[in-house]
Amino acid sequence: MELQQIGLRHPAAQLVRDIQRNRTGIPRRMFIAEGLYEHNIVLATGVRLDTFLWCPEAAYSDEARTRSAELAARARRANGRARMACCR
């Protein structure tokens, strides 16, 4: 899976931080699903995906890699991030 790499200042990364910090001006009905369990729920319920951000170094299992490919295919935008950007 080939994804565009982004950094901490990319608008998608800034939106994630804004959602996590519950800032105003966030588009309606946006949330962050982080982790394999949450990703499985998103896939099972058919939630529409706007943006999928993936840090390959944080995926520890084959199932996580499989789910990431499925989520990236369903997302309107898919981006990869470097390990350092993921963990900040």
PDB file of N, CA, C and O in Angstrom:
ATOM      1  N   MET A   1       0.849  -1.166   0.000  1.00  0.00           N
ATOM      2  CA  MET A   1       0.000   0.000   0.000  1.00  0.00           C
ATOM      3  C   MET A   1       0.897   1.233   0.000  1.00  0.00           C
ATOM      4  O   MET A   1       1.728   1.401   0.893  1.00  0.00           O
ATOM      5  N   GLU A   2       0.730   2.082  -0.989  1.00  0.00           N
ATOM      6  CA  GLU A   2       1.544   3.289  -1.124  1.00  0.00           C
ATOM      7  C   GLU A   2       0.722   4.501  -0.686  1.00  0.00           C
ATOM      8  O   GLU A   2      -0.286   4.832  -1.310  1.00  0.00           O
ATOM      9  N   LEU A   3       1.153   5.155   0.381  1.00  0.00           N
ATOM     10  CA  LEU A   3       0.433   6.307   0.916  1.00  0.00           C
ATOM     11  C   LEU A   3       1.312   7.548   0.845  1.00  0.00           C
ATOM     12  O   LEU A   3       2.539   7.463   0.896  1.00  0.00           O
ATOM     13  N   GLN A   4       0.666   8.694   0.729  1.00  0.00           N
ATOM     14  CA  GLN A   4       1.389   9.966   0.777  1.00  0.00           C
ATOM     15  C   GLN A   4       1.863  10.186   2.204  1.00  0.00           C
ATOM     16  O   GLN A   4       1.077  10.056   3.143  1.00  0.00           O
ATOM     17  N   GLN A   5       3.132  10.516   2.380  1.00  0.00           N
ATOM     18  CA  GLN A   5       3.644  10.800   3.715  1.00  0.00           C
ATOM     19  C   GLN A   5       3.358  12.245   4.068  1.00  0.00           C
ATOM     20  O   GLN A   5       3.491  13.146   3.239  1.00  0.00           O
ATOM     21  N   ILE A   6       2.962  12.448   5.317  1.00  0.00           N
ATOM     22  CA  ILE A   6       2.672  13.799   5.796  1.00  0.00           C
ATOM     23  C   ILE A   6       3.410  14.031   7.100  1.00  0.00           C
ATOM     24  O   ILE A   6       3.900  13.094   7.729  1.00  0.00           O
ATOM     25  N   GLY A   7       3.481  15.285   7.495  1.00  0.00           N
ATOM     26  CA  GLY A   7       4.148  15.651   8.738  1.00  0.00           C
ATOM     27  C   GLY A   7       3.180  16.253   9.734  1.00  0.00           C
ATOM     28  O   GLY A   7       1.968  16.254   9.516  1.00  0.00           O
ATOM     29  N   LEU A   8       3.712  16.757  10.812  1.00  0.00           N
ATOM     30  CA  LEU A   8       2.893  17.305  11.889  1.00  0.00           C
ATOM     31  C   LEU A   8       2.106  18.544  11.487  1.00  0.00           C
ATOM     32  O   LEU A   8       1.071  18.831  12.090  1.00  0.00           O
ATOM     33  N   ARG A   9       2.565  19.283  10.489  1.00  0.00           N
ATOM     34  CA  ARG A   9       1.891  20.525  10.104  1.00  0.00           C
ATOM     35  C   ARG A   9       0.889  20.343   8.973  1.00  0.00           C
ATOM     36  O   ARG A   9       0.274  21.311   8.526  1.00  0.00           O
ATOM     37  N   HIS A  10       0.723  19.124   8.512  1.00  0.00           N
ATOM     38  CA  HIS A  10      -0.259  18.851   7.453  1.00  0.00           C
ATOM     39  C   HIS A  10      -1.662  19.115   8.002  1.00  0.00           C
ATOM     40  O   HIS A  10      -1.923  18.809   9.166  1.00  0.00           O
ATOM     41  N   PRO A  11      -2.577  19.677   7.194  1.00  0.00           N
ATOM     42  CA  PRO A  11      -3.929  19.969   7.686  1.00  0.00           C
ATOM     43  C   PRO A  11      -4.653  18.764   8.282  1.00  0.00           C
ATOM     44  O   PRO A  11      -5.415  18.921   9.237  1.00  0.00           O
ATOM     45  N   ALA A  12      -4.434  17.573   7.744  1.00  0.00           N
ATOM     46  CA  ALA A  12      -5.086  16.378   8.303  1.00  0.00           C
ATOM     47  C   ALA A  12      -4.562  16.080   9.705  1.00  0.00           C
ATOM     48  O   ALA A  12      -5.336  15.710  10.587  1.00  0.00           O
ATOM     49  N   ALA A  13      -3.261  16.235   9.919  1.00  0.00           N
ATOM     50  CA  ALA A  13      -2.688  16.012  11.246  1.00  0.00           C
ATOM     51  C   ALA A  13      -3.172  17.077  12.227  1.00  0.00           C
ATOM     52  O   ALA A  13      -3.421  16.781  13.396  1.00  0.00           O
ATOM     53  N   GLN A  14      -3.303  18.302  11.757  1.00  0.00           N
ATOM     54  CA  GLN A  14      -3.812  19.368  12.623  1.00  0.00           C
ATOM     55  C   GLN A  14      -5.272  19.123  12.990  1.00  0.00           C
ATOM     56  O   GLN A  14      -5.682  19.414  14.113  1.00  0.00           O
ATOM     57  N   LEU A  15      -6.062  18.590  12.056  1.00  0.00           N
ATOM     58  CA  LEU A  15      -7.460  18.281  12.351  1.00  0.00           C
ATOM     59  C   LEU A  15      -7.560  17.203  13.423  1.00  0.00           C
ATOM     60  O   LEU A  15      -8.422  17.279  14.298  1.00  0.00           O
ATOM     61  N   VAL A  16      -6.692  16.207  13.363  1.00  0.00           N
ATOM     62  CA  VAL A  16      -6.683  15.153  14.387  1.00  0.00           C
ATOM     63  C   VAL A  16      -6.415  15.767  15.761  1.00  0.00           C
ATOM     64  O   VAL A  16      -7.104  15.446  16.729  1.00  0.00           O
ATOM     65  N   ARG A  17      -5.434  16.633  15.847  1.00  0.00           N
ATOM     66  CA  ARG A  17      -5.140  17.274  17.137  1.00  0.00           C
ATOM     67  C   ARG A  17      -6.306  18.129  17.608  1.00  0.00           C
ATOM     68  O   ARG A  17      -6.614  18.148  18.800  1.00  0.00           O
ATOM     69  N   ASP A  18      -6.959  18.837  16.689  1.00  0.00           N
ATOM     70  CA  ASP A  18      -8.115  19.656  17.069  1.00  0.00           C
ATOM     71  C   ASP A  18      -9.254  18.796  17.597  1.00  0.00           C
ATOM     72  O   ASP A  18      -9.900  19.165  18.578  1.00  0.00           O
ATOM     73  N   ILE A  19      -9.510  17.661  16.965  1.00  0.00           N
ATOM     74  CA  ILE A  19     -10.572  16.755  17.433  1.00  0.00           C
ATOM     75  C   ILE A  19     -10.214  16.213  18.807  1.00  0.00           C
ATOM     76  O   ILE A  19     -11.064  16.176  19.696  1.00  0.00           O
ATOM     77  N   GLN A  20      -8.965  15.793  18.993  1.00  0.00           N
ATOM     78  CA  GLN A  20      -8.537  15.253  20.289  1.00  0.00           C
ATOM     79  C   GLN A  20      -8.656  16.289  21.394  1.00  0.00           C
ATOM     80  O   GLN A  20      -8.953  15.941  22.536  1.00  0.00           O
ATOM     81  N   ARG A  21      -8.428  17.556  21.071  1.00  0.00           N
ATOM     82  CA  ARG A  21      -8.471  18.626  22.075  1.00  0.00           C
ATOM     83  C   ARG A  21      -9.849  19.283  22.162  1.00  0.00           C
ATOM     84  O   ARG A  21     -10.045  20.236  22.916  1.00  0.00           O
ATOM     85  N   ASN A  22     -10.817  18.756  21.369  1.00  0.00           N
ATOM     86  CA  ASN A  22     -12.194  19.238  21.393  1.00  0.00           C
ATOM     87  C   ASN A  22     -12.286  20.735  21.092  1.00  0.00           C
ATOM     88  O   ASN A  22     -13.021  21.467  21.755  1.00  0.00           O
ATOM     89  N   ARG A  23     -11.547  21.170  20.106  1.00  0.00           N
ATOM     90  CA  ARG A  23     -11.549  22.585  19.724  1.00  0.00           C
ATOM     91  C   ARG A  23     -12.784  22.918  18.900  1.00  0.00           C
ATOM     92  O   ARG A  23     -13.425  22.028  18.342  1.00  0.00           O
ATOM     93  N   THR A  24     -13.109  24.184  18.829  1.00  0.00           N
ATOM     94  CA  THR A  24     -14.247  24.623  18.025  1.00  0.00           C
ATOM     95  C   THR A  24     -13.861  24.649  16.550  1.00  0.00           C
ATOM     96  O   THR A  24     -12.678  24.666  16.209  1.00  0.00           O
ATOM     97  N   GLY A  25     -14.857  24.651  15.691  1.00  0.00           N
ATOM     98  CA  GLY A  25     -14.611  24.696  14.262  1.00  0.00           C
ATOM     99  C   GLY A  25     -14.372  23.344  13.624  1.00  0.00           C
ATOM    100  O   GLY A  25     -13.959  23.272  12.467  1.00  0.00           O
ATOM    101  N   ILE A  26     -14.624  22.279  14.353  1.00  0.00           N
ATOM    102  CA  ILE A  26     -14.444  20.928  13.831  1.00  0.00           C
ATOM    103  C   ILE A  26     -15.679  20.575  12.999  1.00  0.00           C
ATOM    104  O   ILE A  26     -16.805  20.811  13.437  1.00  0.00           O
ATOM    105  N   PRO A  27     -15.477  20.011  11.800  1.00  0.00           N
ATOM    106  CA  PRO A  27     -16.642  19.592  11.015  1.00  0.00           C
ATOM    107  C   PRO A  27     -17.521  18.615  11.805  1.00  0.00           C
ATOM    108  O   PRO A  27     -17.014  17.842  12.618  1.00  0.00           O
ATOM    109  N   ARG A  28     -18.819  18.650  11.568  1.00  0.00           N
ATOM    110  CA  ARG A  28     -19.762  17.824  12.318  1.00  0.00           C
ATOM    111  C   ARG A  28     -19.508  16.336  12.141  1.00  0.00           C
ATOM    112  O   ARG A  28     -19.061  15.876  11.091  1.00  0.00           O
ATOM    113  N   ARG A  29     -19.803  15.614  13.184  1.00  0.00           N
ATOM    114  CA  ARG A  29     -19.770  14.145  13.203  1.00  0.00           C
ATOM    115  C   ARG A  29     -18.403  13.567  12.863  1.00  0.00           C
ATOM    116  O   ARG A  29     -18.315  12.525  12.213  1.00  0.00           O
ATOM    117  N   MET A  30     -17.363  14.216  13.285  1.00  0.00           N
ATOM    118  CA  MET A  30     -16.019  13.677  13.081  1.00  0.00           C
ATOM    119  C   MET A  30     -15.497  13.151  14.400  1.00  0.00           C
ATOM    120  O   MET A  30     -15.673  13.777  15.445  1.00  0.00           O
ATOM    121  N   PHE A  31     -14.857  12.001  14.345  1.00  0.00           N
ATOM    122  CA  PHE A  31     -14.239  11.417  15.523  1.00  0.00           C
ATOM    123  C   PHE A  31     -13.010  10.639  15.081  1.00  0.00           C
ATOM    124  O   PHE A  31     -12.802  10.406  13.890  1.00  0.00           O
ATOM    125  N   ILE A  32     -12.213  10.246  16.041  1.00  0.00           N
ATOM    126  CA  ILE A  32     -10.993   9.493  15.774  1.00  0.00           C
ATOM    127  C   ILE A  32     -11.195   8.069  16.258  1.00  0.00           C
ATOM    128  O   ILE A  32     -11.568   7.842  17.409  1.00  0.00           O
ATOM    129  N   ALA A  33     -10.948   7.113  15.380  1.00  0.00           N
ATOM    130  CA  ALA A  33     -10.992   5.697  15.735  1.00  0.00           C
ATOM    131  C   ALA A  33      -9.550   5.199  15.712  1.00  0.00           C
ATOM    132  O   ALA A  33      -8.966   5.016  14.644  1.00  0.00           O
ATOM    133  N   GLU A  34      -8.987   4.986  16.880  1.00  0.00           N
ATOM    134  CA  GLU A  34      -7.581   4.618  16.985  1.00  0.00           C
ATOM    135  C   GLU A  34      -7.464   3.240  17.617  1.00  0.00           C
ATOM    136  O   GLU A  34      -7.985   3.011  18.709  1.00  0.00           O
ATOM    137  N   GLY A  35      -6.798   2.340  16.954  1.00  0.00           N
ATOM    138  CA  GLY A  35      -6.592   0.998  17.479  1.00  0.00           C
ATOM    139  C   GLY A  35      -7.342  -0.045  16.670  1.00  0.00           C
ATOM    140  O   GLY A  35      -8.313   0.261  15.978  1.00  0.00           O
ATOM    141  N   LEU A  36      -6.876  -1.274  16.771  1.00  0.00           N
ATOM    142  CA  LEU A  36      -7.424  -2.376  15.983  1.00  0.00           C
ATOM    143  C   LEU A  36      -8.891  -2.648  16.307  1.00  0.00           C
ATOM    144  O   LEU A  36      -9.685  -2.885  15.397  1.00  0.00           O
ATOM    145  N   TYR A  37      -9.259  -2.620  17.566  1.00  0.00           N
ATOM    146  CA  TYR A  37     -10.644  -2.867  17.963  1.00  0.00           C
ATOM    147  C   TYR A  37     -11.578  -1.826  17.331  1.00  0.00           C
ATOM    148  O   TYR A  37     -12.614  -2.175  16.767  1.00  0.00           O
ATOM    149  N   GLU A  38     -11.205  -0.558  17.431  1.00  0.00           N
ATOM    150  CA  GLU A  38     -12.019   0.509  16.860  1.00  0.00           C
ATOM    151  C   GLU A  38     -12.081   0.413  15.343  1.00  0.00           C
ATOM    152  O   GLU A  38     -13.129   0.667  14.749  1.00  0.00           O
ATOM    153  N   HIS A  39     -10.972   0.050  14.710  1.00  0.00           N
ATOM    154  CA  HIS A  39     -10.965  -0.094  13.256  1.00  0.00           C
ATOM    155  C   HIS A  39     -11.906  -1.216  12.819  1.00  0.00           C
ATOM    156  O   HIS A  39     -12.601  -1.083  11.812  1.00  0.00           O
ATOM    157  N   ASN A  40     -11.931  -2.308  13.562  1.00  0.00           N
ATOM    158  CA  ASN A  40     -12.854  -3.399  13.240  1.00  0.00           C
ATOM    159  C   ASN A  40     -14.309  -2.943  13.359  1.00  0.00           C
ATOM    160  O   ASN A  40     -15.148  -3.338  12.550  1.00  0.00           O
ATOM    161  N   ILE A  41     -14.610  -2.120  14.352  1.00  0.00           N
ATOM    162  CA  ILE A  41     -15.974  -1.601  14.507  1.00  0.00           C
ATOM    163  C   ILE A  41     -16.327  -0.692  13.331  1.00  0.00           C
ATOM    164  O   ILE A  41     -17.435  -0.776  12.801  1.00  0.00           O
ATOM    165  N   VAL A  42     -15.413   0.165  12.920  1.00  0.00           N
ATOM    166  CA  VAL A  42     -15.656   1.056  11.776  1.00  0.00           C
ATOM    167  C   VAL A  42     -15.947   0.229  10.528  1.00  0.00           C
ATOM    168  O   VAL A  42     -16.871   0.544   9.778  1.00  0.00           O
ATOM    169  N   LEU A  43     -15.171  -0.820  10.303  1.00  0.00           N
ATOM    170  CA  LEU A  43     -15.387  -1.662   9.127  1.00  0.00           C
ATOM    171  C   LEU A  43     -16.713  -2.414   9.218  1.00  0.00           C
ATOM    172  O   LEU A  43     -17.412  -2.553   8.215  1.00  0.00           O
ATOM    173  N   ALA A  44     -17.062  -2.896  10.397  1.00  0.00           N
ATOM    174  CA  ALA A  44     -18.286  -3.680  10.568  1.00  0.00           C
ATOM    175  C   ALA A  44     -19.547  -2.832  10.434  1.00  0.00           C
ATOM    176  O   ALA A  44     -20.573  -3.320   9.959  1.00  0.00           O
ATOM    177  N   THR A  45     -19.480  -1.573  10.847  1.00  0.00           N
ATOM    178  CA  THR A  45     -20.675  -0.728  10.842  1.00  0.00           C
ATOM    179  C   THR A  45     -20.832   0.085   9.565  1.00  0.00           C
ATOM    180  O   THR A  45     -21.883   0.690   9.352  1.00  0.00           O
ATOM    181  N   GLY A  46     -19.828   0.114   8.723  1.00  0.00           N
ATOM    182  CA  GLY A  46     -19.947   0.840   7.466  1.00  0.00           C
ATOM    183  C   GLY A  46     -19.860   2.351   7.604  1.00  0.00           C
ATOM    184  O   GLY A  46     -20.418   3.079   6.783  1.00  0.00           O
ATOM    185  N   VAL A  47     -19.174   2.825   8.619  1.00  0.00           N
ATOM    186  CA  VAL A  47     -18.998   4.276   8.813  1.00  0.00           C
ATOM    187  C   VAL A  47     -18.245   4.847   7.615  1.00  0.00           C
ATOM    188  O   VAL A  47     -17.281   4.251   7.135  1.00  0.00           O
ATOM    189  N   ARG A  48     -18.694   6.008   7.140  1.00  0.00           N
ATOM    190  CA  ARG A  48     -18.012   6.670   6.031  1.00  0.00           C
ATOM    191  C   ARG A  48     -16.710   7.280   6.537  1.00  0.00           C
ATOM    192  O   ARG A  48     -16.705   8.012   7.527  1.00  0.00           O
ATOM    193  N   LEU A  49     -15.621   6.982   5.865  1.00  0.00           N
ATOM    194  CA  LEU A  49     -14.304   7.474   6.281  1.00  0.00           C
ATOM    195  C   LEU A  49     -13.905   8.682   5.453  1.00  0.00           C
ATOM    196  O   LEU A  49     -13.933   8.644   4.223  1.00  0.00           O
ATOM    197  N   ASP A  50     -13.536   9.746   6.137  1.00  0.00           N
ATOM    198  CA  ASP A  50     -13.043  10.923   5.452  1.00  0.00           C
ATOM    199  C   ASP A  50     -11.541  10.803   5.239  1.00  0.00           C
ATOM    200  O   ASP A  50     -11.061  10.909   4.111  1.00  0.00           O
ATOM    201  N   THR A  51     -10.801  10.582   6.313  1.00  0.00           N
ATOM    202  CA  THR A  51      -9.344  10.543   6.247  1.00  0.00           C
ATOM    203  C   THR A  51      -8.818   9.361   7.039  1.00  0.00           C
ATOM    204  O   THR A  51      -9.266   9.102   8.156  1.00  0.00           O
ATOM    205  N   PHE A  52      -7.870   8.649   6.460  1.00  0.00           N
ATOM    206  CA  PHE A  52      -7.212   7.550   7.152  1.00  0.00           C
ATOM    207  C   PHE A  52      -5.737   7.898   7.274  1.00  0.00           C
ATOM    208  O   PHE A  52      -5.048   8.077   6.270  1.00  0.00           O
ATOM    209  N   LEU A  53      -5.261   7.992   8.500  1.00  0.00           N
ATOM    210  CA  LEU A  53      -3.838   8.244   8.767  1.00  0.00           C
ATOM    211  C   LEU A  53      -3.243   6.976   9.352  1.00  0.00           C
ATOM    212  O   LEU A  53      -3.814   6.384  10.267  1.00  0.00           O
ATOM    213  N   TRP A  54      -2.112   6.562   8.835  1.00  0.00           N
ATOM    214  CA  TRP A  54      -1.525   5.307   9.280  1.00  0.00           C
ATOM    215  C   TRP A  54      -0.041   5.461   9.533  1.00  0.00           C
ATOM    216  O   TRP A  54       0.686   6.062   8.741  1.00  0.00           O
ATOM    217  N   CYS A  55       0.391   4.909  10.647  1.00  0.00           N
ATOM    218  CA  CYS A  55       1.808   4.883  11.005  1.00  0.00           C
ATOM    219  C   CYS A  55       2.240   3.419  10.952  1.00  0.00           C
ATOM    220  O   CYS A  55       1.953   2.671  11.887  1.00  0.00           O
ATOM    221  N   PRO A  56       2.917   2.988   9.895  1.00  0.00           N
ATOM    222  CA  PRO A  56       3.254   1.570   9.743  1.00  0.00           C
ATOM    223  C   PRO A  56       4.090   1.003  10.889  1.00  0.00           C
ATOM    224  O   PRO A  56       3.978  -0.180  11.209  1.00  0.00           O
ATOM    225  N   GLU A  57       4.919   1.831  11.502  1.00  0.00           N
ATOM    226  CA  GLU A  57       5.749   1.341  12.596  1.00  0.00           C
ATOM    227  C   GLU A  57       4.937   1.005  13.836  1.00  0.00           C
ATOM    228  O   GLU A  57       5.406   0.269  14.704  1.00  0.00           O
ATOM    229  N   ALA A  58       3.727   1.536  13.927  1.00  0.00           N
ATOM    230  CA  ALA A  58       2.878   1.274  15.093  1.00  0.00           C
ATOM    231  C   ALA A  58       2.028   0.023  14.912  1.00  0.00           C
ATOM    232  O   ALA A  58       1.360  -0.397  15.857  1.00  0.00           O
ATOM    233  N   ALA A  59       2.031  -0.582  13.731  1.00  0.00           N
ATOM    234  CA  ALA A  59       1.245  -1.797  13.477  1.00  0.00           C
ATOM    235  C   ALA A  59       2.071  -3.009  13.898  1.00  0.00           C
ATOM    236  O   ALA A  59       3.147  -3.268  13.358  1.00  0.00           O
ATOM    237  N   TYR A  60       1.544  -3.742  14.871  1.00  0.00           N
ATOM    238  CA  TYR A  60       2.307  -4.860  15.429  1.00  0.00           C
ATOM    239  C   TYR A  60       1.826  -6.231  14.978  1.00  0.00           C
ATOM    240  O   TYR A  60       2.447  -7.232  15.337  1.00  0.00           O
ATOM    241  N   SER A  61       0.749  -6.318  14.208  1.00  0.00           N
ATOM    242  CA  SER A  61       0.232  -7.628  13.822  1.00  0.00           C
ATOM    243  C   SER A  61      -0.140  -7.645  12.341  1.00  0.00           C
ATOM    244  O   SER A  61      -0.286  -6.601  11.705  1.00  0.00           O
ATOM    245  N   ASP A  62      -0.286  -8.847  11.818  1.00  0.00           N
ATOM    246  CA  ASP A  62      -0.714  -8.993  10.430  1.00  0.00           C
ATOM    247  C   ASP A  62      -2.142  -8.483  10.250  1.00  0.00           C
ATOM    248  O   ASP A  62      -2.476  -7.921   9.207  1.00  0.00           O
ATOM    249  N   GLU A  63      -2.984  -8.680  11.266  1.00  0.00           N
ATOM    250  CA  GLU A  63      -4.361  -8.198  11.181  1.00  0.00           C
ATOM    251  C   GLU A  63      -4.392  -6.675  11.067  1.00  0.00           C
ATOM    252  O   GLU A  63      -5.199  -6.131  10.313  1.00  0.00           O
ATOM    253  N   ALA A  64      -3.530  -5.986  11.798  1.00  0.00           N
ATOM    254  CA  ALA A  64      -3.476  -4.521  11.722  1.00  0.00           C
ATOM    255  C   ALA A  64      -3.099  -4.071  10.322  1.00  0.00           C
ATOM    256  O   ALA A  64      -3.666  -3.103   9.816  1.00  0.00           O
ATOM    257  N   ARG A  65      -2.168  -4.744   9.694  1.00  0.00           N
ATOM    258  CA  ARG A  65      -1.777  -4.396   8.333  1.00  0.00           C
ATOM    259  C   ARG A  65      -2.919  -4.650   7.346  1.00  0.00           C
ATOM    260  O   ARG A  65      -3.145  -3.859   6.431  1.00  0.00           O
ATOM    261  N   THR A  66      -3.634  -5.762   7.541  1.00  0.00           N
ATOM    262  CA  THR A  66      -4.778  -6.085   6.687  1.00  0.00           C
ATOM    263  C   THR A  66      -5.874  -5.036   6.838  1.00  0.00           C
ATOM    264  O   THR A  66      -6.410  -4.545   5.844  1.00  0.00           O
ATOM    265  N   ARG A  67      -6.204  -4.693   8.077  1.00  0.00           N
ATOM    266  CA  ARG A  67      -7.252  -3.692   8.326  1.00  0.00           C
ATOM    267  C   ARG A  67      -6.859  -2.324   7.784  1.00  0.00           C
ATOM    268  O   ARG A  67      -7.707  -1.583   7.287  1.00  0.00           O
ATOM    269  N   SER A  68      -5.583  -1.988   7.877  1.00  0.00           N
ATOM    270  CA  SER A  68      -5.146  -0.681   7.374  1.00  0.00           C
ATOM    271  C   SER A  68      -5.366  -0.590   5.866  1.00  0.00           C
ATOM    272  O   SER A  68      -5.770   0.460   5.366  1.00  0.00           O
ATOM    273  N   ALA A  69      -5.109  -1.661   5.146  1.00  0.00           N
ATOM    274  CA  ALA A  69      -5.342  -1.650   3.701  1.00  0.00           C
ATOM    275  C   ALA A  69      -6.829  -1.505   3.396  1.00  0.00           C
ATOM    276  O   ALA A  69      -7.204  -0.781   2.474  1.00  0.00           O
ATOM    277  N   GLU A  70      -7.678  -2.186   4.162  1.00  0.00           N
ATOM    278  CA  GLU A  70      -9.128  -2.088   3.965  1.00  0.00           C
ATOM    279  C   GLU A  70      -9.631  -0.682   4.261  1.00  0.00           C
ATOM    280  O   GLU A  70     -10.455  -0.145   3.522  1.00  0.00           O
ATOM    281  N   LEU A  71      -9.139  -0.090   5.336  1.00  0.00           N
ATOM    282  CA  LEU A  71      -9.563   1.265   5.705  1.00  0.00           C
ATOM    283  C   LEU A  71      -9.070   2.296   4.694  1.00  0.00           C
ATOM    284  O   LEU A  71      -9.805   3.217   4.338  1.00  0.00           O
ATOM    285  N   ALA A  72      -7.839   2.145   4.234  1.00  0.00           N
ATOM    286  CA  ALA A  72      -7.294   3.086   3.247  1.00  0.00           C
ATOM    287  C   ALA A  72      -8.099   3.035   1.956  1.00  0.00           C
ATOM    288  O   ALA A  72      -8.304   4.063   1.311  1.00  0.00           O
ATOM    289  N   ALA A  73      -8.554   1.852   1.577  1.00  0.00           N
ATOM    290  CA  ALA A  73      -9.340   1.717   0.357  1.00  0.00           C
ATOM    291  C   ALA A  73     -10.702   2.401   0.493  1.00  0.00           C
ATOM    292  O   ALA A  73     -11.240   2.903  -0.494  1.00  0.00           O
ATOM    293  N   ARG A  74     -11.263   2.426   1.703  1.00  0.00           N
ATOM    294  CA  ARG A  74     -12.577   3.035   1.928  1.00  0.00           C
ATOM    295  C   ARG A  74     -12.516   4.534   2.198  1.00  0.00           C
ATOM    296  O   ARG A  74     -13.524   5.226   2.056  1.00  0.00           O
ATOM    297  N   ALA A  75     -11.367   5.038   2.579  1.00  0.00           N
ATOM    298  CA  ALA A  75     -11.257   6.447   2.964  1.00  0.00           C
ATOM    299  C   ALA A  75     -11.221   7.364   1.741  1.00  0.00           C
ATOM    300  O   ALA A  75     -10.727   7.001   0.674  1.00  0.00           O
ATOM    301  N   ARG A  76     -11.760   8.560   1.939  1.00  0.00           N
ATOM    302  CA  ARG A  76     -11.705   9.572   0.886  1.00  0.00           C
ATOM    303  C   ARG A  76     -10.259  10.029   0.674  1.00  0.00           C
ATOM    304  O   ARG A  76      -9.827  10.238  -0.459  1.00  0.00           O
ATOM    305  N   ARG A  77      -9.518  10.180   1.775  1.00  0.00           N
ATOM    306  CA  ARG A  77      -8.100  10.533   1.731  1.00  0.00           C
ATOM    307  C   ARG A  77      -7.335   9.564   2.618  1.00  0.00           C
ATOM    308  O   ARG A  77      -7.784   9.234   3.716  1.00  0.00           O
ATOM    309  N   ALA A  78      -6.185   9.108   2.145  1.00  0.00           N
ATOM    310  CA  ALA A  78      -5.355   8.206   2.945  1.00  0.00           C
ATOM    311  C   ALA A  78      -3.931   8.734   2.945  1.00  0.00           C
ATOM    312  O   ALA A  78      -3.380   9.072   1.897  1.00  0.00           O
ATOM    313  N   ASN A  79      -3.343   8.802   4.132  1.00  0.00           N
ATOM    314  CA  ASN A  79      -1.985   9.324   4.286  1.00  0.00           C
ATOM    315  C   ASN A  79      -1.215   8.459   5.268  1.00  0.00           C
ATOM    316  O   ASN A  79      -1.791   7.874   6.185  1.00  0.00           O
ATOM    317  N   GLY A  80       0.079   8.386   5.067  1.00  0.00           N
ATOM    318  CA  GLY A  80       0.953   7.712   6.011  1.00  0.00           C
ATOM    319  C   GLY A  80       1.792   8.739   6.743  1.00  0.00           C
ATOM    320  O   GLY A  80       2.072   9.816   6.217  1.00  0.00           O
ATOM    321  N   ARG A  81       2.191   8.401   7.954  1.00  0.00           N
ATOM    322  CA  ARG A  81       3.018   9.331   8.721  1.00  0.00           C
ATOM    323  C   ARG A  81       4.224   8.604   9.252  1.00  0.00           C
ATOM    324  O   ARG A  81       4.185   7.396   9.488  1.00  0.00           O
ATOM    325  N   ALA A  82       5.289   9.337   9.438  1.00  0.00           N
ATOM    326  CA  ALA A  82       6.512   8.762   9.997  1.00  0.00           C
ATOM    327  C   ALA A  82       6.299   8.471  11.468  1.00  0.00           C
ATOM    328  O   ALA A  82       5.427   9.061  12.106  1.00  0.00           O
ATOM    329  N   ARG A  83       7.089   7.572  11.999  1.00  0.00           N
ATOM    330  CA  ARG A  83       6.965   7.156  13.408  1.00  0.00           C
ATOM    331  C   ARG A  83       7.034   8.363  14.345  1.00  0.00           C
ATOM    332  O   ARG A  83       6.234   8.462  15.275  1.00  0.00           O
ATOM    333  N   MET A  84       7.961   9.266  14.117  1.00  0.00           N
ATOM    334  CA  MET A  84       8.117  10.408  15.006  1.00  0.00           C
ATOM    335  C   MET A  84       6.852  11.267  15.025  1.00  0.00           C
ATOM    336  O   MET A  84       6.430  11.736  16.082  1.00  0.00           O
ATOM    337  N   ALA A  85       6.252  11.470  13.851  1.00  0.00           N
ATOM    338  CA  ALA A  85       5.036  12.276  13.785  1.00  0.00           C
ATOM    339  C   ALA A  85       3.876  11.572  14.483  1.00  0.00           C
ATOM    340  O   ALA A  85       3.024  12.230  15.080  1.00  0.00           O
ATOM    341  N   CYS A  86       3.837  10.252  14.414  1.00  0.00           N
ATOM    342  CA  CYS A  86       2.745   9.493  15.034  1.00  0.00           C
ATOM    343  C   CYS A  86       2.763   9.594  16.542  1.00  0.00           C
ATOM    344  O   CYS A  86       1.713   9.657  17.181  1.00  0.00           O
ATOM    345  N   CYS A  87       3.898   9.609  17.083  1.00  0.00           N
ATOM    346  CA  CYS A  87       4.018   9.460  18.534  1.00  0.00           C
ATOM    347  C   CYS A  87       4.035  10.777  19.294  1.00  0.00           C
ATOM    348  O   CYS A  87       4.105  10.755  20.523  1.00  0.00           O
ATOM    349  N   ARG A  88       3.978  11.871  18.652  1.00  0.00           N
ATOM    350  CA  ARG A  88       4.005  13.157  19.359  1.00  0.00           C
ATOM    351  C   ARG A  88       2.659  13.518  19.910  1.00  0.00           C
ATOM    352  O   ARG A  88       2.508  14.569  20.533  1.00  0.00           O
TER     353      ARG A  88
END
